[in-house]
């Protein structure tokens, strides 16, 4: 085991999967960080290890030290808390199935060494498959199922991944840590894929200078849509009722916000509500239906075919 990796428990299960997220630039809607934080708390997952932060993070740069320095909390001059970059490993499961939950800060330096430590987590814990998640701001409807782009490490994964209502990415540009690890996973022969959800963001100031842009900070809808897919793939039996309710509440909140902004400018050439309606008509939704949910639909279809 490398010096960067610290494991103080090695759970055993028949099948173990891994879900990873980072506090990173590709974290629109907190899909990469908030989803993992929510799931760790929801499952009461226990911490079983970490990747040491030595050598992976900057303290300052000529551009902006505020982006990189640790955060300190003082009370009457006394240090109550110092929050350093961290990459922590949690676990939830039973004898049959387990889930490793990895939540870290995107490294600034020596990414190849970080990647080796990351995949050593998978090797040491006998992980069968690794999934990574992230979020990207996009002008998409807030009340529709989130579009999810997909990249993967090994060619044979494509056929299976196509069953989860995802769009295979043709992106070209700066790589996030989740995307970077795709390359490393292929070299190691590890089954790895990343899903990035499109998080609604509306540049309404372009419609009128007095309007504020609308950005969803925590996209519970994206979290829910991703976790539904992962639950089906890994057969985890997750209870997502609470997250579904948060997703519905988010939709109502954004709807009210758009209505209020539209009322603010009743004589505008294009109101925020009209703007959303237009993009909704141009949007093609890709709903995910887990296998088994369409049994009755298939059965009825067969009955009608027999009748014909």
Residue pairs with C-beta under 8 A, 6 or more apart in sequence:
1 7
1 120
1 124
2 116
2 117
2 120
3 52
4 51
4 52
4 54
4 113
4 114
4 116
4 117
5 49
5 51
5 52
5 117
5 120
5 121
5 124
6 49
6 50
6 51
6 52
7 48
7 49
7 89
7 121
7 124
7 125
8 48
8 49
9 46
9 48
9 49
9 91
10 48
10 124
10 125
11 48
11 91
11 93
11 98
11 125
12 95
13 93
13 94
13 95
13 96
13 97
13 98
14 95
14 96
14 97
15 96
15 97
15 98
15 128
15 234
16 93
16 97
16 98
16 99
16 100
16 125
16 126
16 127
16 128
17 97
17 98
17 99
17 100
17 127
17 128
17 129
17 130
17 131
17 234
17 236
18 99
18 100
18 101
18 102
18 121
18 122
18 125
18 127
18 129
18 130
18 131
19 36
19 39
19 99
19 100
19 101
19 102
19 130
19 131
19 132
19 133
19 230
20 36
20 101
20 102
20 103
20 104
20 118
20 130
20 131
20 132
20 133
20 178
21 31
21 32
21 33
21 35
21 36
21 102
21 103
21 104
21 132
21 133
21 134
21 178
22 32
22 33
22 103
22 104
22 105
22 106
22 134
22 176
22 177
22 178
23 32
23 33
23 103
23 104
23 105
23 106
24 32
24 33
24 105
24 106
24 134
24 176
24 177
24 178
25 106
25 176
26 32
26 134
26 135
26 136
26 176
26 178
26 179
26 196
27 33
27 134
27 135
28 134
28 135
28 136
28 137
28 197
28 199
28 201
28 219
29 135
29 137
29 197
29 199
29 216
29 217
29 218
29 219
29 222
29 223
30 135
30 217
30 218
30 219
31 133
31 134
31 135
31 196
31 197
31 199
31 219
31 222
31 223
31 226
32 132
32 133
32 134
32 135
32 178
33 103
34 218
34 223
35 133
35 222
35 223
35 226
35 227
36 101
36 102
36 103
36 133
37 103
38 223
38 243
39 45
39 101
39 227
40 90
40 101
40 103
42 242
42 243
43 92
43 99
43 101
43 238
44 92
45 90
45 91
45 92
45 99
45 101
46 90
46 91
46 92
47 88
47 89
47 90
48 89
48 90
48 91
49 88
49 89
49 121
50 86
50 87
50 88
50 89
51 87
51 89
51 104
51 114
51 117
51 118
51 121
53 84
53 85
53 86
53 87
53 105
55 109
55 110
55 113
56 85
56 107
56 108
56 109
56 110
56 113
56 114
57 68
57 85
57 105
57 107
57 108
57 109
58 68
58 108
58 109
59 65
59 68
59 69
60 68
60 69
61 67
61 68
68 108
70 82
70 83
70 84
70 85
71 82
71 83
72 79
72 81
72 82
72 83
73 79
73 80
73 81
73 82
73 83
74 80
85 104
85 105
85 107
86 104
86 105
87 102
87 103
87 104
87 105
87 118
88 102
88 103
88 104
89 100
89 101
89 102
89 121
90 100
90 101
90 102
90 103
91 98
91 99
91 100
91 101
91 125
92 98
92 99
92 101
93 99
97 234
97 235
97 236
99 234
99 236
100 121
100 122
100 125
100 127
102 118
102 121
106 176
106 177
107 114
107 177
111 177
111 180
112 184
114 177
115 180
115 181
115 184
116 184
118 181
119 130
119 181
119 184
119 185
119 188
119 190
121 127
122 130
122 190
128 191
129 191
129 192
129 193
129 234
130 185
130 190
130 191
130 192
130 193
131 192
131 193
131 194
131 195
131 230
131 233
132 178
132 181
132 192
132 193
132 194
132 195
133 178
133 194
133 195
133 196
133 197
133 226
134 176
134 178
134 194
134 195
134 196
134 197
135 196
135 197
135 198
135 199
135 219
135 222
136 149
136 196
136 197
136 198
136 199
137 198
137 199
137 201
137 215
138 147
138 198
138 199
138 200
138 201
139 200
139 201
139 202
139 203
139 279
140 146
140 147
140 198
140 200
140 279
140 283
141 200
141 276
141 279
141 280
141 283
142 200
142 216
142 221
142 250
142 251
142 254
142 255
142 258
142 276
143 251
143 254
143 255
143 280
144 280
144 283
144 285
145 165
145 221
145 225
145 285
145 286
145 287
145 288
146 197
146 198
146 199
146 219
146 221
146 222
146 225
146 226
147 167
147 197
147 198
147 286
148 164
148 165
148 166
148 167
148 195
148 196
148 197
148 198
148 225
148 226
148 229
148 286
149 166
149 167
149 168
149 169
149 171
149 195
149 196
149 198
150 161
150 164
150 166
150 167
150 168
150 169
150 193
150 194
150 195
150 196
151 168
151 169
151 171
151 179
151 182
151 193
151 194
152 158
152 161
152 182
152 192
152 193
152 194
153 182
153 183
153 185
153 186
153 190
153 191
153 192
153 193
154 185
154 186
154 189
154 190
154 191
154 192
157 191
157 193
158 168
161 168
161 193
162 168
163 291
164 229
164 232
164 233
164 288
165 229
165 286
165 287
165 288
165 289
166 195
166 229
166 286
167 286
169 196
171 179
178 194
178 196
179 194
181 192
181 194
182 192
182 193
182 194
185 191
185 192
186 192
195 226
195 229
197 219
197 222
197 225
197 226
198 222
199 216
199 219
199 222
200 214
200 216
200 219
200 254
201 213
201 214
201 215
201 216
202 213
202 214
202 215
202 272
202 275
202 276
203 213
204 211
204 212
204 213
204 214
204 261
204 272
204 275
205 211
205 212
205 213
207 268
207 269
207 270
207 271
207 272
207 275
208 265
208 268
210 264
210 265
211 261
211 264
211 265
211 272
212 261
214 254
214 257
214 258
214 261
214 272
216 250
216 254
218 250
219 250
220 243
220 246
220 247
220 249
220 250
221 247
221 250
221 251
223 243
223 247
224 240
224 243
224 244
224 246
224 247
225 288
227 238
227 240
227 243
228 240
228 288
228 290
229 288
230 236
231 237
231 238
231 240
232 288
232 290
232 291
258 272
258 273
258 276
259 273
261 271
261 272
262 271
262 272
262 273
262 274
265 271
